[in-house]
């Protein structure tokens, strides 16, 4: 019965978790040592008020310093006064939720195991390949420049392209601004990556984490860091945990702040900083009552453009610690490895021993 249920989720477009089972099928169970406690303390994630970036040199410097400290301490921070209206955030979450409520045949139009596809629906990291499945469904699509990609997005629900497109455009502009603030905090200047980020990759991933009957047995997503320079996350409710490396690698719950966005430092900013900033390791946990929707916007340089440690941050005392890599290198790695097992991660392959 469990084998049939897992098999069906690769062929019908309706995963085990969408069917509302009374137990967690065996193929979704993570090893006991990796199971969540569901009682993690809240992480004291900094909240950065971006209004200060536009209020003159003194205020801007204070914001830049706050971002730098957050990148060193947690690898993530919340932003408020980010310039995206609440109505745009709400409509984007609503559009994602409506998509996941569509009939299975509508979602099946985008089903693929090919991680290189620019529009892809799935029910785990790599459907039918991963040894352990994860309790989520997702729709992933490229988004920058928007006019090049929006026509390949779902036509249903009817408002999806308009509502998700409005959010994608706004969050892309925010990412360029935050990338400039981050490179400025590293002493590289605010324009260090501006052009590359403006013309670079933006990948929108909408995630749906349905209620789970046994949330202690499985995960929505396994521990991982993001391949991007920056990830900007919008979520409907709490359910994201970060690993606090300064507290023995303990897991802590990211608090939900209405209207705020969560910014992650990704692998490519760790590489650029030559290890000064760390990409945040995080995972998605579940609950038995409510569906959680999140929209992750990943931002990086172009598909084939490699990110290297900044020469300004490499010297005799801080030798080059990472090899260069591109977004395509990450996709090739994801295609060739079972990353859900947690035994190997992309960033580890870049570190110079």
C-alpha positions in Angstrom: 0.0 0.0 0.0 2.8 2.5 0.9 4.8 1.6 -2.2 1.7 2.2 -4.4 1.0 5.5 -2.7 4.5 6.7 -3.3 4.6 5.5 -6.9 1.3 7.2 -7.7 2.6 10.6 -6.7 5.0 10.5 -9.7 2.3 9.6 -12.2 -1.0 11.3 -11.3 0.1 14.8 -10.4 -1.5 14.4 -7.0 1.0 13.5 -4.4 0.5 11.4 -1.3 0.4 14.5 0.9 -2.3 16.1 -1.3 -4.5 13.1 -0.9 -4.7 13.7 2.9 -3.6 10.3 4.2 -4.0 9.3 7.9 -0.4 8.2 8.2 3.0 9.1 6.6 3.9 6.6 3.9 7.3 4.9 4.5 9.0 6.7 1.6 8.4 10.0 3.3 10.0 9.0 6.7 13.4 10.6 7.4 15.9 8.8 9.6 15.2 9.2 13.3 18.3 11.3 13.9 17.1 13.9 11.4 13.5 14.2 12.6 12.3 17.6 13.8 11.4 18.2 17.4 8.5 20.6 16.6 9.4 22.6 19.7 12.4 24.5 18.5 13.1 27.9 20.1 12.6 31.0 18.0 15.7 32.4 16.3 16.5 36.0 17.1 16.6 36.9 13.4 17.5 40.6 13.0 14.8 42.9 11.5 16.3 45.4 9.1 14.3 48.6 8.3 15.2 49.4 4.7 13.7 52.9 4.9 17.1 53.9 6.2 18.8 53.1 2.8 17.0 56.1 1.3 17.4 58.6 4.2 20.9 59.9 3.8 24.5 58.7 4.5 24.2 58.3 8.3 21.0 56.2 8.2 22.3 54.2 5.1 25.5 53.4 6.9 23.6 52.0 9.9 21.5 49.8 7.6 24.6 48.5 5.8 26.2 47.7 9.1 23.1 45.9 10.3 23.0 43.8 7.1 26.7 42.9 7.5 26.2 41.8 11.1 23.2 39.7 10.2 25.1 38.0 7.3 27.9 37.0 9.7 25.6 35.9 12.6 22.7 34.0 11.0 23.2 34.3 7.2 19.6 35.7 7.1 17.5 38.7 8.2 14.0 40.0 7.9 13.3 43.2 6.0 10.5 45.7 6.6 9.7 48.9 4.7 10.9 47.0 1.6 8.7 48.9 -0.8 6.4 46.0 -1.8 2.7 46.7 -1.0 0.9 44.2 1.2 -1.7 43.8 -1.5 1.0 42.5 -3.9 2.3 40.1 -1.3 -1.2 38.8 -0.5 -2.2 38.4 -4.2 1.0 36.4 -4.8 0.3 34.0 -2.0 -3.3 33.7 -3.1 -2.2 32.9 -6.7 0.1 30.2 -5.5 -2.6 28.7 -3.2 -5.1 28.7 -6.1 -2.6 26.9 -8.4 -2.1 24.1 -5.9 -5.9 23.7 -5.6 -6.2 23.1 -9.4 -7.3 19.6 -10.7 -4.4 17.2 -11.1 -4.5 17.3 -14.9 -3.8 21.1 -14.9 -0.8 20.7 -12.7 0.4 17.7 -14.7 1.0 19.9 -17.7 4.1 21.2 -15.9 5.3 17.9 -14.3 8.9 17.1 -15.0 11.9 15.3 -13.4 14.3 17.5 -15.4 15.8 20.1 -13.1 17.0 22.2 -16.0 13.5 22.9 -17.2 12.5 26.6 -16.8 9.0 25.8 -15.7 8.5 22.7 -13.5 5.9 21.2 -11.1 6.9 18.5 -8.7 6.2 16.7 -5.5 9.8 16.3 -4.0 13.3 17.4 -5.0 13.4 15.0 -7.9 10.3 12.9 -8.3 10.8 9.2 -8.8 14.5 9.5 -8.1 15.0 10.6 -4.5 15.2 7.7 -2.0 13.3 9.9 0.5 10.4 12.0 -0.6 9.4 15.3 1.1 6.1 16.6 2.2 5.6 19.4 -0.3 4.5 20.2 -3.8 6.0 23.0 -5.8 5.9 25.1 -9.0 9.2 26.5 -10.1 9.7 29.0 -13.0 12.2 31.5 -14.3 11.2 35.1 -14.0 13.8 37.6 -15.2 13.4 39.3 -17.5 9.7 38.8 -16.9 8.5 39.4 -20.5 10.8 36.5 -21.6 9.2 34.0 -19.3 5.7 34.9 -18.1 4.0 33.4 -21.2 5.3 30.0 -20.2 3.8 30.2 -16.7 0.5 28.6 -16.0 -2.6 30.1 -17.6 -4.7 28.8 -14.7 -5.6 30.2 -12.3 -6.4 33.2 -14.6 -4.8 35.7 -12.2 -1.6 33.7 -11.7 0.5 35.4 -14.4 -0.6 38.9 -13.4 -0.4 38.5 -9.6 2.8 36.5 -9.5 4.3 38.7 -12.2 3.7 41.8 -10.2 5.4 40.3 -7.2 8.3 38.9 -9.2 9.1 42.3 -10.7 9.0 44.1 -7.4 11.1 41.4 -5.6 13.7 41.5 -8.5 14.2 45.2 -7.9 14.5 44.6 -4.2 17.1 41.9 -4.7 19.3 44.2 -6.8 19.1 46.8 -4.0 19.9 44.2 -1.3 22.8 42.8 -3.3 24.2 46.3 -3.5 23.8 46.8 0.2 25.5 43.4 0.8 28.5 44.1 -1.4 28.8 47.5 0.2 28.9 45.9 3.6 31.8 43.8 2.4 33.7 46.9 1.3 33.2 46.2 -2.4 30.9 49.1 -3.1 27.2 49.1 -3.9 27.7 48.7 -7.7 30.0 45.7 -7.5 27.3 43.2 -8.8 24.5 45.6 -9.9 24.6 45.0 -13.6 25.1 41.2 -13.3 22.2 41.0 -10.8 19.9 43.1 -12.9 20.5 40.9 -15.9 20.9 37.7 -14.0 18.7 34.7 -13.0 15.6 35.0 -11.0 13.8 31.7 -10.2 10.5 31.8 -8.4 9.6 28.7 -6.4 6.1 28.5 -4.9 5.9 25.8 -2.2 2.8 24.1 -0.7 3.2 22.2 2.5 -0.1 20.4 3.2 -1.1 19.3 6.8 0.8 16.2 7.8 -0.8 13.5 10.0 2.6 12.7 11.6 4.8 15.8 11.3 7.5 14.4 13.6 8.3 11.7 11.0 9.1 13.8 7.9 10.1 17.2 6.6 8.8 19.6 4.0 12.4 20.1 2.8 15.6 18.6 4.1 18.5 20.8 5.5 20.2 22.7 2.7 21.6 26.0 1.8 20.5 27.9 -1.4 22.7 28.0 -4.5 21.8 31.7 -5.2 23.4 35.0 -4.2 20.3 35.9 -2.4 16.9 34.3 -1.6 13.9 36.4 -0.7 11.2 34.4 1.0 7.5 35.3 1.5 5.6 32.9 3.7 2.0 32.6 4.9 2.8 31.1 8.3 5.8 29.8 10.3 7.5 26.6 9.4 11.0 27.4 8.4 13.9 26.5 10.7 17.5 27.7 10.5 20.6 26.0 11.8 22.4 28.3 14.4 26.1 27.4 14.0 27.0 29.7 16.9 24.7 27.6 19.2 26.1 24.2 18.4 24.3 23.7 15.2 20.9 23.8 16.9 17.7 24.2 15.0 15.6 27.4 15.6 12.3 28.4 14.2 12.2 31.6 12.1 9.4 33.8 13.5 6.6 34.8 11.2 6.3 38.6 10.8 3.3 39.9 8.8 4.4 42.0 5.9 8.1 41.2 6.3 10.3 39.3 3.9 13.1 37.0 4.9 16.4 37.4 3.1 18.9 34.4 2.9 22.5 34.6 2.0 23.1 31.9 -0.5 26.2 29.8 -1.5 27.4 32.3 -4.1 27.5 35.2 -1.7 29.5 32.9 0.7 31.9 32.3 -2.2 32.1 36.0 -3.2 32.9 36.9 0.5 35.5 34.2 0.6 33.8 32.8 3.6 33.2 36.0 5.6 29.5 35.5 5.1 27.9 32.1 5.5 25.0 30.8 3.5 22.3 29.8 5.9 21.4 26.1 6.4 17.6 25.7 6.7 14.8 23.2 6.5 11.0 23.2 6.3 9.0 21.6 9.1 5.3 20.6 9.1 2.2 20.8 11.2 -1.0 18.6 11.3 -3.5 21.5 11.0 -2.8 24.0 8.3 -1.4 24.3 4.8 1.7 26.6 4.6 2.5 28.5 1.4 5.8 30.0 0.7 7.3 31.8 -2.3 11.1 31.8 -2.6 12.7 34.1 -5.1 16.2 33.1 -5.9 18.6 35.6 -7.4 22.0 35.1 -9.0 24.2 36.0 -11.9 23.5 34.7 -15.4 23.1 30.9 -16.1 26.6 30.4 -17.2 28.4 33.2 -15.3 30.7 31.9 -12.5 30.9 33.5 -9.1 34.5 33.6 -7.7 35.8 35.0 -4.4 36.3 38.8 -4.7 40.0 39.5 -5.3 39.7 42.4 -2.7 38.9 39.8 0.0 41.8 37.4 -0.8 45.3 37.9 0.7 48.0 36.0 2.4 46.0 35.8 5.6 42.8 34.9 3.8 43.7 32.7 0.8 41.2 31.8 -1.8 38.8 29.3 -0.2 36.4 28.5 -2.9 36.3 27.5 -6.6 34.1 29.4 -9.0 30.8 28.0 -10.1 27.7 29.0 -12.0 23.9 28.5 -11.7 24.2 25.8 -14.4 26.9 24.0 -12.4 24.4 23.8 -9.5 21.7 22.4 -11.7 24.1 19.8 -13.1 25.1 18.9 -9.5 21.4 18.6 -8.5 20.7 16.4 -11.5 23.5 14.0 -10.7 23.2 13.7 -6.9 20.6 12.7 -4.3 20.9 15.8 -2.3 17.9 14.9 -0.1 20.0 12.4 1.7 22.0 15.2 3.2 25.3 13.5 2.6 26.7 15.9 0.1 25.9 19.6 -0.6 26.9 21.8 -3.5 28.9 24.2 -1.4 31.1 21.5 -0.1 32.2 20.7 -3.7 33.4 24.3 -4.0 35.5 24.5 -0.9 39.3 24.4 -1.4 40.6 22.1 1.2 
